[in-house]
Amino acid sequence: MYKILLIDDEKDALEALEWKLKTYIKDVDVTLCNSPIKALTLIDEVKPDIVFLDIHMPEMDGFTFLEKLSHRNFNLIFTTAHNEFAIKAFKVSAVDYLLKPVDKDELIAAIDKVKIATKEAPKVDNQMESKLQMLLNNLSAGGGNTEKIHISADGKVYLLEKEEVVMMEADKSYTTIYLNNGQEIVVSKTLKEVEKSFQFPRFYRVHNSYLINLDHVKEYLKGLGGELIMSNGKTASISRSKKAELFQKLYLD
């Protein structure tokens, strides 16, 4: 029986991966956790053989989570919906990963790889330590850049700093990204798809049509849901369902 811990802030992704594991893999005991902070304690209770860890989570990213663990004596598989730059770093570092949404055959292959590795080297702690260090080195050396946000548009790849992005606005199957220098980048993806690249604490989806950088909010206009005036002078509507949580994030009464 393999004990497996899934760590991901997205409930749908957790439940989908749990279903695939229980459907296609024999003898598994699966525990779900949607908070990396809670997982820091839970991991000692569960003592998993395998951990599936999402990279981009609002509370704490996957790399920070691993740094906070005193022991990493489990097999690790990263899950990511993100770009090819980081993928190259995973490949050369021999750290396993799965792209979201997770493919059934790739999941089976990853588990088989863990089973073989466990038989060959039962103690994985030191081996994982060296692989993770190599991964972080490759990311910082250019295999991928966790500080930059990579956006493909207009036949280019834009490398954006989080701080320069003011807001994003949806228009059907297109999304406009507004930067603090006045530049507008039109991406041929839905806002839901673009949002995957902005899984950082200071970005918040205030409406079906708007994703904002909380650090660029200048004014709040009262109303049924209300509107926000951003640093570039543009407005973003607020859904009634988002209002209470937004107030907490902005420390408003």
N, C-alpha and C positions, 0 to 999 in steps of 0.2 A: 504494500500500500504506500503510495507516494503522497506526502502531505504537501499541498500547494497553497501558497498565499498570493492572491491577486490584489495589487495596489494600484488604484486608478480613481481619479476624482469624478469620472463620468460613469453614472449608474448604468446606462445602456451598454457601455463598453464592458463593464464588469460582468453583467448578466449574460451578455453574448458570449464572452470568453468562457465563463463558467459552464454554459450549456454545451459548448463545443468540447471542452475537456471531459465532461461527464458522458457525452455522447460518443466520442471517438477514441478516448483513452481509457484503458481498463485500470481498475484498482487505484482510484484517486480520491483523496479527501480534500475538498476545495473550501478555502475560507476567503471571504471577500472583505475588502477594507477600502473605503472611499476617502480616507484621510491619511496622508503620509505621517502626520503628527501622531495619530492614534496607532499607526502601524509600528512606530518605534517601540512601543510597549508590547503590542500584539505579537510581534515577531519572536519575542522571547517566550511567550506563552504557547504559540503554535509550534515553534521549532520546525519550520518548513524544510522540506528537501529541495523545493523549487520555489523561487519567487518570480512572478511576472510583475515588472515595475514600469509604470508609465513614466516618461521623461518629463513632460511639461504638465505641472500641476500648480494651481494657484497658491496653495499654502507653502509648498516647498518642492523644488524640482528633484528629480530622481537622483542626481549626482550629490546634492546636499544631503538627501536622506541617507545615502550610503556612507557619506563621510561621518555622520553622527552615530553610526553603528560601531560598537566596539569589536564585534565578531561578525564575520560574513561567511559563516560555514554552511552555505547553501548554494545551490546552482541558481544562477541569475539569467533571466531572459528579459531584456528591455522590450517594451512595446512603444511604438512611436507612429505618429501620423505625419512626420516631418521630412525635411528636405534631403536631397541627395548628398549635400555636403557632409552632414552628420553620418549618413549611411556609409560613406567611404571610410570614415574614421572607425566605425564599428567593424567593418570588414577587415581592415589591416590590423586591428587590435585583437581579433579573434574573440570578441565579446558577442554573444548571440543576441539577436534582435528579431522582432516580428513587426511588419508594417500593419497598421490598423486601416480598415477592418481586417482582422486576422484570418488568413486563409487556412482552410481545414488541412490541406496537405502539408503546408509549411509548419503548422502547429504539430502535426504528427511527427514530422522530420525533426523538429526541435526537441521534442520529448525523447525520441529515439537517441538523439545525440547526447542528451543528458544521461540516459541509461548506460550508454557505452562509456562515457567519461567517468561515471560513478564507479563502474566496475574496474576501470583502469587506474583511477586515482580517487579512492574513497574520501580522502581529506582534501577538500576543495578550497579551504580558506586561503592558504598562501598563494595558490595558483590564481584564484580570483583577484587577489590583491595586486599581483603583477599585471594581470590583464586590464584591470580598471585603471591603474596608473598609466599604462601604455595608451589607453583610450583617451584619458584626459590630456596627455601630452600631445596626441595626434589632433585632438580638437583645438587646442590652443595654438598648435603649430600650423593650422590651416586645413586639416582634414575636415574640419567643420568649425563653425564659430557660434558658440552658444549665446554670445552677447549680441550678435547682429541678427536681425530678422531678414530672411531672404524672401523677396517677393518677385515673381516672374510676371512681367508685363511689357508690352511694346517691343517684344523681341529682345528684352534685356533682363538681367537679374539685378534688382535693387538691393543693396545691403543697407538696411535702415537701423538706426539707433532707436531704442524704445522711446527715449525722451523727445525725439523729433516728431513722433506721430501724434497728432492732435485728436483725430477721430476717423471713423469709417462710416460710410453711408451706403445702404443697399439700394439698388435699382434693378429689380427683377434678377436676372442672372449675372449682373455686373455689380462691382463694388468700387467705390471711389475712396481712396486713402488720402486724407488731407495732412500735409506736413506743416510744421511751424514756420517754414520759409515761404509759404504760399503755394508750393508745388502740389499738384494733384495727380495721383497715379490711378488710372482706371484699370482694374483687374477683371478679366473675363471669368470670374468665379462668383458664386453666391457669397453673401456675408458669412454664412455658416461655415463655408469652406475656408475662407480667409481667416476667420476667427481662430482656427486651429494653430496658426502661426503666432498668435498673440495671447498665449496662455500664461500671462504674467499678472501678479496681484493688482497692479494699477490700471489694468484694462477691464472694462465692465460693459456688458451688454445691457443697455438701459431700455432698449426697444427692439422690436423685430427688425427695424431699419437702421439702428444706430449702435455702434460699438465705440466707446469713448475712452480717452486717457484721463483718468481722474485728476491728474496733476495739471491738466489744461482747462479745468472748469473755472469760469470766472463769475458767473451769476446763476441763480436759480429763480425762475419765474413761476409763481404760483398759478395753479389752475387745476383742472380735473386730474390730470396726471402730472402736468407741469412741463416746463422746458428748461434746458440748460443753455446758457450762452458760453461758448468756448473761446479760447484765447485768440482764435482766428476770426472771431466775429460771427461764426455760423451757429445755428441753433440745432439742438438735438431733442426730440420729443422723449418723454419718459412714460413707459407703460405703468398703469396703476399697480400691477403686480410687482413691479420692481422698485417702487417708490420707497418703501420702508427700508429695504436693504441698502439702497443708494444713500439714504439719509445717514445710516450707520457709517457707511464708508466715507462720507463727506463730513461726518461729525455735526450734522444739522439736527435741530430739535424738531 
